[in-house]
Every structure is written in structure tokens, then in C-alpha cells.
């Protein structure tokens, strides 16, 4: 049965719209994968001799001590980047196939993820080097099995966190608690993890702990998907009293006003959009890590510029990045109408600009830390309005992930929205304002650094019509690919 599933998955892959996308991007992705595989291989073979040359009496003990941070970083990367493989269950539920078989196949697909396989290119060479150095082969292999079991445990934690909000919340709270305890010296968590991880080697049976944890996580993942494997799951909505809002004052803006009214209604009426707006408010407090001087490493102007972009741009990055995905439910119908793309893009642009302006006003409490601190936020807002607002809308043209407006999950963003184009567009969003500040700071004065960032934003605002024309062409080019992607269920 699994062989038949594999055949169906291969056909779905080669026949999907994504298969026909740019060959150049596929080449870059393959090269990127080979690069990381090579880096992990080099690190796996070189770590052992490097640690010995660095004075470590027992390299395996040293790796076991700091492996906790390795697994935490792996989990964080998965939460934001790893795509969860899915299987289209609708045609399978009407066939004589056990639900457990379908669920197990869907779960097994995640085991072949690059995020899992790449770790083997580190742990296998490292284990081989340990055995060559005189470590007991059986114990070394048991240590390797224990560590790989933790890697795959992260895989299932990511699946559960992506589907259960409380799991995601618990993980974030635990990571924050450990981070605070480590930073302020309350407790060293590696003192425990070192003993446990090294115990995979020193004790025969201890490697069964991560293996058991892996089996438990597989069980809970299986139960979750098995329980929710119905055609009508999530289809029944909550009935509420209907309300109407006219927003007649927006009629003066013509077609653009109509789009603005739709967006305001979308935000007010749907669970996902309301949650996104609420979550974007948390970005107002992101600057406290950088602006207060609490963390010495961040107490400099360059990090403050970086933080200022997020403080004023929370709504822009959480809501704006999913244009036009917010309209995915009726996008094909909308594209069949005689509408002007320019008006559609302009309405979204004004929405994120208004959100940025409101965030800047709400961030006025940073004046408590000095007018220079708030000045960073103001110039960051100008840059967001003039430059990043355009880049966010441009990036949205390449995000072809439909949004379930009835769900509040993934309010901070969808991992499937990550691709090469959106990654490249993050560079000017975050690094260019820092570069402008550096140029002004070192060539003239710190005040000139503020001015350079603000001038870039003003110029972007001044030439917005030309930029809109460029963005419009990209949206038209991607139009049919976007429609096809929104229609796909797999």
C-alpha cells in the first residue's frame, strides 16, 4: 500500500503547478542543500580533532554538553522554515483503505524531510571519528541512535506545534524560561542535559529514553490526525448574529475605497485576521530588547535600527506579507472581474501604511528611554512606509499559500510562505536601513545616519507610482500561477 501511495505522491508532484516553476530556483535550492550537507560533513569529521586540539579531554562529553543548544536551534528553524508534507485524503476516504495506513504514510513522509536527513551528515561522521579514536563501538552507536532519536522528536514536536496552539505556546514559554535562566545565571540547563546525553554512551539502556519519547510523540501525532481525518472536519462554522458595516465615507476613493472596505471587513470578521492584528501588536515591545540597554551586545545604534524596523512594521510584516493570500478564498472570482490591479495594490498599500503610522504613534512610550530612541523608530517607520511597504507587496506576489480565515493558527506567518524570492526580498527590508545609517554615521555624523534612512523612505514614497507599475507587472505575470495554487488542495 505504501508503494501505491508513493506512486500517487510522485504523480501529484510532477503534475502540480509548482513543478513547472523556475528551473533556476530549483537549481539554487539543490545547490543550497548540497552546501549545507557539505558543511555538516566537514563539521562532523573535523569536530572531533578540533575539540581535542582545543584542549577537550573528552570531545564526546563536550558535544553532549552543548547539544542542547543544537537541538533548540534545530527546533526553532523547523518552526519557521520546515514545510509539513500533506496528503490529499478526500479520494482515499471513500476507498477500502484503513485510516491508520493513510495517517502513518502521511507521518512517514515527514521523516524524509531535509531537516531530518541533514543531521545524519554530522552525527554519522562524528560517531565514526569517535570509534576511530578508541571509543567503544557499541556505546558510540547507541549514543548516535539516541541523538538521532532527538532529531526526529523535534520533527514531531514541530508537527504538533503547527497544528495545536497550546503545544506551540508551551514550547515558546519553555524556551523563553530556559533562555532567561541561562542569561541571568539562575540555572545552567546544560548541567542536566550533559549528563543525559552523555548517558546515551556511558549507559546501555539510557538511549531508550529518546527512543521512547520519539515513540510517544509519534503516537500523539497519529492520534491527532486519526481523530481529525474526516471530510467535514472544520467545515461546520459557528452561527452568529449577522452585522453589516457600510463605511460609506470610503466611497469617495472609488474602486480603491471598495477594496479598503473589503479589507476592513475581512480584518473585523475573521478569526485569522483578527489574531494576526493582535499578534502584530507584540512587535511594539520587540524594541525593549534593544533600546533599554538590558542586553549589552545589542546596546548600539545598528541593532536599534534593526529593532526600529520591526517596532513600527509589525502589522506590515504580519498582514502585508500575505497579500493577496488573504483573498485566496475568492481570488479566482475576483480575477474574473474587470478590476484594476493598480487600485487593488494601492488599497493594500494604504492599509499597511496606516497600520505603520498607528504603530509609530503607539510606540511613543519609547520616549521614556530618550528622544534618540524614539527617533530610531520614527525614521524606521518612514523607511517602512517608503520602501518596505513596496517590498512586502512585491513579496506577496510570490507567496501562493491560501489562508483559512476561520482559523487562528499561524498568526505570525505560514512556514509554507518561505521561498527563495521572499528570502531575497528580506535583505533590503532589514539590511539596507542599517547600511544607510552606517554610511551617514561614519561619513558625516550620527544625525546624518537618521537622515539617510529617512531620505530613502521619502524617495520611495515619492516614486511610489513607478514602483506600483513594476509591482503590477509582477502580479499580472504571477496571476495564473497564483490562481492555480489557490485551487490546489495538495
HUSUL-V539600 format. One record per backbone hydrogen bond with DSSP energy under -1.0 kcal/mol. CO is the residue of the C=O (numbers start at 0). NH is the residue of the N-H. E is the energy in kcal/mol with one decimal. If there is no record, write none. Layout:
BEGIN
co: (CO	CO)
nh: (NH	NH)
e: (E	E)
END
This chain:
BEGIN
co: (0	1	2	3	4	5	6	7	8	9	10	17	21	22	23	24	25	26	27	28	29	30	31	32	33	34	35	36	37	38	39	40	41	42	45	46	47	48	49	50	51	57	58	59	60	61	62	65	66	67	68	69	70	71	72	73	74	75	76	77	88	91	94	97	98	99	100	101	102	103	104	106	109	112	112	113	116	118	118	119	121	122	123	124	125	126	127	128	129	130	135	136	137	138	139	140	141	142	143	144	145	146	147	148	149	150	151	152	153	154	155	156	157	159	163	164	165	166	167	168	169	170	171	172	173	174	175	176	177	178	179	180	180	187	188	188	189	191	192	193	194	196	197	197	198	204	205	206	207	208	209	210	211	212	213	214	215	216	217	218	219	220	221	222	223	227	229	231	246	247	249	250	253	254	255	256	257	258	259	260	261	262	263	264	265	269	270	271	272	273	274	275	278	279	280	281	282	284	285	286	286	294	295	297	299	300	301	302	303	304	306	307	312	313	314	314	318	319	321	323	324	326	329	330	333	336	339	340	341	342	343	344	345	346	347	348	349	350	351	352	353	354	355	356	357	358	360	362	363	364	365	366	369	370	371	372	373	374	375	376	377	378	379	380	381	382	382	383	386	387	388	389	390	391	394	395	403	404	409	413	414	418	419	420	425	426	430	431	432	433	434	435	436	437	438	439	439	444	445	446	447	448	449	450	451	452	453	454	455	456	457	458	460	462	463	464	465	466	467	468	469	470	471	472	473	477	478	479	480	481	482)
nh: (4	5	6	7	8	9	10	11	12	13	14	20	25	26	27	28	29	30	31	32	33	34	35	36	37	38	39	40	41	42	43	44	45	46	49	50	51	52	53	55	54	61	62	63	64	65	66	69	70	71	72	73	74	75	76	77	78	79	80	81	92	94	96	101	102	103	104	105	106	107	108	109	112	115	116	117	119	121	122	123	125	126	127	128	129	130	131	132	134	133	139	140	141	142	143	144	145	146	147	148	149	150	151	152	153	154	155	156	157	158	159	160	161	163	167	168	169	170	171	172	173	174	175	176	177	178	179	180	181	182	183	185	186	190	191	192	193	195	196	197	198	199	200	201	202	207	208	210	211	212	213	214	215	216	217	218	219	220	221	222	223	224	225	226	227	229	232	234	249	250	252	253	257	258	259	260	261	262	263	264	265	266	267	268	269	273	274	275	276	277	278	279	281	282	283	284	285	287	288	289	290	297	298	299	303	304	305	306	307	308	310	311	316	317	318	319	321	322	325	326	327	329	333	334	336	338	343	344	345	346	347	348	349	350	351	352	353	354	355	356	357	358	359	360	361	362	363	365	366	367	368	369	373	374	375	376	377	378	379	380	381	382	383	384	385	386	387	388	390	391	392	393	394	395	397	398	406	271	412	416	417	422	423	424	429	430	434	435	436	437	438	439	440	441	442	443	444	448	449	450	451	452	453	454	455	456	457	458	459	460	461	462	463	466	467	468	469	470	471	472	473	474	475	476	477	481	482	483	484	485	486)
e: (-2.3	-2.5	-1.9	-2.2	-2.7	-2.3	-1.9	-2.4	-2.0	-2.4	-1.6	-1.5	-1.3	-2.3	-2.3	-2.4	-2.4	-2.8	-2.5	-2.4	-2.6	-2.2	-2.2	-2.4	-2.5	-2.4	-2.5	-2.3	-2.6	-2.6	-2.6	-2.2	-2.6	-2.3	-2.3	-2.5	-1.9	-2.6	-1.6	-2.6	-1.2	-1.9	-2.7	-2.1	-1.6	-1.8	-1.0	-1.2	-2.4	-2.2	-2.5	-2.0	-2.3	-2.4	-2.4	-2.1	-2.4	-1.3	-2.3	-1.2	-2.0	-1.5	-2.8	-1.6	-2.6	-2.6	-2.0	-2.3	-2.5	-2.6	-1.6	-1.1	-1.6	-1.5	-2.2	-2.3	-1.2	-1.5	-2.5	-2.2	-2.1	-2.3	-2.3	-2.5	-1.9	-2.3	-2.4	-1.4	-2.2	-1.4	-2.7	-2.4	-2.2	-2.2	-2.3	-2.5	-2.3	-2.3	-2.4	-2.0	-1.4	-1.6	-2.2	-1.6	-1.9	-1.2	-1.6	-2.4	-2.3	-1.6	-2.5	-2.7	-1.9	-2.6	-1.8	-2.5	-2.4	-2.4	-2.4	-2.6	-2.6	-2.6	-2.5	-2.5	-2.6	-2.5	-2.7	-2.4	-2.4	-2.6	-2.4	-1.5	-1.3	-1.5	-1.4	-2.1	-2.4	-2.2	-3.1	-2.3	-1.3	-1.0	-1.3	-2.4	-2.2	-1.7	-1.9	-1.3	-2.9	-2.5	-2.5	-2.2	-2.4	-2.5	-2.4	-2.2	-2.5	-2.3	-2.7	-2.8	-2.2	-2.2	-2.7	-2.3	-1.5	-1.9	-1.1	-2.0	-2.0	-2.0	-1.9	-1.9	-1.5	-1.9	-2.3	-2.4	-2.0	-2.3	-2.5	-2.4	-2.4	-2.4	-2.1	-2.2	-1.4	-2.1	-2.3	-2.2	-2.2	-2.2	-2.7	-2.1	-1.4	-1.2	-1.3	-1.5	-1.1	-1.3	-1.5	-1.2	-3.4	-1.2	-1.3	-2.2	-1.6	-1.9	-1.7	-2.5	-2.4	-1.5	-2.3	-1.8	-2.6	-2.1	-2.6	-1.2	-1.4	-1.4	-1.9	-2.0	-2.0	-1.1	-2.5	-2.6	-1.3	-1.7	-1.9	-2.9	-2.5	-2.1	-1.6	-2.4	-2.6	-1.7	-2.1	-2.2	-2.5	-2.0	-2.2	-2.4	-2.3	-2.1	-2.1	-1.9	-2.5	-1.6	-1.6	-2.0	-2.0	-1.6	-1.7	-1.8	-1.5	-1.9	-1.6	-1.2	-2.4	-2.6	-2.1	-2.1	-2.2	-2.2	-2.3	-2.6	-2.4	-2.9	-1.6	-2.4	-1.9	-2.8	-1.6	-2.4	-2.6	-1.7	-1.5	-1.0	-1.5	-2.1	-1.0	-1.8	-1.8	-2.2	-2.4	-1.9	-1.9	-2.7	-2.4	-2.8	-2.1	-2.4	-2.5	-2.3	-2.9	-2.6	-2.2	-1.8	-1.7	-1.3	-1.5	-2.1	-2.7	-1.6	-2.3	-3.0	-2.0	-1.8	-2.6	-2.8	-2.0	-2.1	-2.5	-2.0	-1.3	-2.0	-2.9	-1.7	-1.7	-2.7	-2.8	-1.8	-1.7	-2.5	-2.3	-2.1	-2.3	-2.5	-2.2	-2.2	-2.2	-2.4	-1.3)
END
